[in-house]
Amino acid sequence: MNRKELDPEASPGAAFGERLRMMRDERGWTQDELGERTGFSGTHISAVETGRRPPTARFAASVDRAFGTGDQFERRGRAVRNTALLEGFPEYVKHEGLAVEIRLFNIGIIPGLLQTPEYARVLADSAVRRGAITSEQADERVAFLAQRQAVLARPRPPMMFVTIDESCILRPVGGPAVMDAQLARLVEFAELPNTVLQVAPYEMGERRPFDLPVNLLTLMDRSVICYAESQAQGHLDREVTSVTTMLTAYHQLQAEALSPAASVATINQLRKGAP
């Protein structure tokens, strides 16, 4: 029987699943047998163990009753539900800090690695007002972003290729002062010797190959991994065929986007028009 290997360091959900499997194995129960004891299907147990489904409060409480573990799984379940980071993202960040090349594409908002603290805080606080995250999660998100940015400011920083959809610079975030400072940060980034910044204009239309944010990392052994996410889910991909396809699409994106010089000129022109 093939069993998916679990990495408890990948995310809180993976840690929960690894603990669940270990406790089940210790008792010699199958997933179906644990399902009978908790009121869930064996398929549901499998999905939680492998991180494909988050543990609900009812599920965690049922597991604690089945195992006789007090509130151990309830507490672990709360940690999974309260995390401000998408599944797969913590594992991606480990590689990001060691990458020799980073390629980013974003739509709608400036990529996190280029955000000013004020811009990042506005986005986090907005998520709190919508009820998407708690204030504690907002603090976690902003602090985690600062840590990522600090890691990349190392003596030998990675080469960074950043292509942003035009919507990133046109969408006002936090008012004129916050937005102007953010645009100034983009210009400063573009002037660094290890960066290439490009704007993908609306005129690209259907020629823009991506409809979602994409991150591509080239590691020291020249292997490439891809991380992509939707509003509620992230996915880290190492499969050579699919990652190569994404890398090719990124090169096509760069070829269609504005040149670095034209991109900076566009940003500066936008700043001049700002109040």
N, C-alpha and C positions, 0 to 999 in steps of 0.2 A: 504493500500500500504506500503510495506516494504522499508525503506530508510536506506542506510548505514550511520552510525554515522561517522562524520568527526572529526578528531583531528588536528586542525590547527597548533599544535606544532610539529607534526610528521615530517614535511618537508615543504620547500617552496611551493611544488606542492600541498600539502594538504591545506596549508593556502590560496593559490589561489582558490582552489576548494570550500573551505568553504565560502569565500567572494563572489564567483560567485553565489553559491546557495542562500546565504542570500539576495543578490540584486535581484535575480530572484523571490524569494518568496515574497519580499516586493511589487513587482509589480503584483503578482498573475499570473505570466506566467508559463506555463508548459515548460518542456525542449524542446518540439517540437515547441512551440511558440517562444521561444528565438532562436531556430535554424532557424526559418523562417526569423527572424529579422537580423540574422548575416550571413546567407548563409551556415550554417552548419546543419548537421542532429541532431535530438534529441539524438540519440545514441552517437554522438560525444560530445555533451554537457554533457551527463551523465558521459562519460569517463573522461572528464576534471574535473568535479566536484568531482569525487571520486579518483582522482589522478592516474588513470590508463593510462592517456595520457597527456603529457606536453602541455601547451598552446603555440602555435606558435605565432610569431609576428603578422601575419595576423589575427589569432583568437582573440588575445588580443585587437587589434585595432578595430575589428568588435564589440566586446563586449562593448568597450568604446563608440562607436557610438550609439549602441542600448540603453545603459543606460544613455548616456549623461554625462559621468564621466570624460571628458577630456582625460588625459593620465594615469589615475589611474591603469587600468588593464595592459596597456603597460609596466608601470614601474614594476608592480608585476610580469609580465611575464618574464621580463629580469632577475629578481632575481631568478626565477625558472630555467631559462636556464643557468644562470651563476654559479649556485652552484657547488662546487667541490665534493659534497657528494651524494651518490646514495640514491634513494628513500628507506625509511625504516631505513636507517643507523642512523640518529639522534635519532630516538626513541630507537633503539638498544643500543646506547651509554648511554642513561639515565639508563637503566637496568644494563649495564656493570659496571658502577661505584658503584653499590649497591650489586653486585653478591657475593655470598660466594664461589662459584666454577666457574672457567672459563675453558672451553675446546676448543682448537683451532686446526684446521688443515689447512695447506696452501700448495700450489703448486707453484713452480717457484720463489717466493720471500719470504723473511723473514716476519712473521706476524708483523703488525704495532706496536703492543705493545712491541715487542722486538727489533725494529729497532733503530739504532743509528741515531742522527740528520743528520749526513753526508750521510748515506745510504738513509734516507727518502728524503733528498734534491735532491740527484741524480735522484731518481725515479720521483719526482715532476718536476724537470727541464726537464727530458726526455719527459714527457707528454706535456710540453709546446712546445718543439721543434717539436713534432709530430703534433701540432695544436689541441690536444685533450682538453686542458684547457689553460686558460690565465695565465700570470705570477702572477696576483692577486689571482687566484684560487690556484696556486701552493703554495703561501705564506699561504693561508687559510688552505690548506691541511696539511702542515707541522706544523703550529701552533696548529691546532686541534688535531693532533697526540700527540704533547707534552702535551696538556691538559689531554688527556686520560691517558697517562703514569703517569702523576703527581697524578691523582685521585687514581690510583691503588697503589701508594706508601704511603698508609695510615697506621696508627698505627696497625690496624688489617687487613692486606691485604688478598685478596681471595686466595684460593688454586688454582693453575694454572697448568693445564695439556696441554702441547703443543706438538703436533706431526707434524713434518714437512717432506714433501717429500724430498728425497735426492736432487732433483733439486734445492731446496732452497739454499743449501750450495755449490753446484757445479756451479751455474750460477753466473758468475762474474758481479758485479755491482760497477761502480765507480772506477775501478782500484784496484791494489793490496793493497794499504794502506787502502782504505775505506773497502774493503772486509775483510782484516785481522782484523781490529778493530771490524767489525760486528761479525765475528766468535768468537772473544774474548768476546764480549758481550753475546753471546749465552752460552759460558762456564760459565761466571759469573752468568747468570740467572739460569743455571742448579744447581749451588751450593747453591742457596737460600733454606731455610727450607720449603718454601711453594710452591715449583715448582717441576714438573716432565717434563723433556724434552726428547723426543724420535725422532729418525730419521726413517722414513719409506723408506727402501732401494728399489732401482729399482727391486731387485730380487723378491719383493712381487708380481710383475706382476699383473695379473687379480685379485689377492686376496685383493688388495687395494680397500676398499669399496667406496671411494669418488673420483670423478673426478673434483670437484670444491671445493673452500675453504668453510669451515664450522665453525661456532662459536656456541657453546652451553653454556648457562648460567644457573646455579642453583641459584635461589633466596633464600632469607631468609626463605620463607615459604616452601622451598624444591620443588617448582614448577620449571619446566625447560622450557626455550624458546630457539628457534633455529633461527639463522640468516645465510642465505646463499646468495651468490651473483654470478652473471656472470660478463662479462666485462661491461655491461651497465645497470644492474638492480639488486637491492637487495630485499630480501623478509624476513620479520620477521614472524615466525610461532609460535603460542601458542597452536595449536590443539594437544591434548594429544597423540592421536594415532600416528600421523606422527612424533612428536617430540621424542616419545619413540623409534620409529624405528631408528631415527637418532642417539639416544644415544646408542642403542645396536650396531649399526654399528661402532660407535666410540670406544666402548670397543673391538670390533673385530679388529679394526685397531691397537689399542695399543698392543693387544696380538701378532700380527704379526710383529710389528715394532721392531727395535733393543732395547735392554734394555737401561735404562738411562746411565749406565756406558759405554756400548759399543757405545752409541751415542756420548757421550763426547769424547771418544777415537777416534772415526772417525773424529770428528771436529778438534781435536788437531793434528791428523795425516795430515789432509788437510792443516792446518796452517803451519806445518813444511815444507810442499812441496811448500808453497807460496814463491815467491821471496821476 
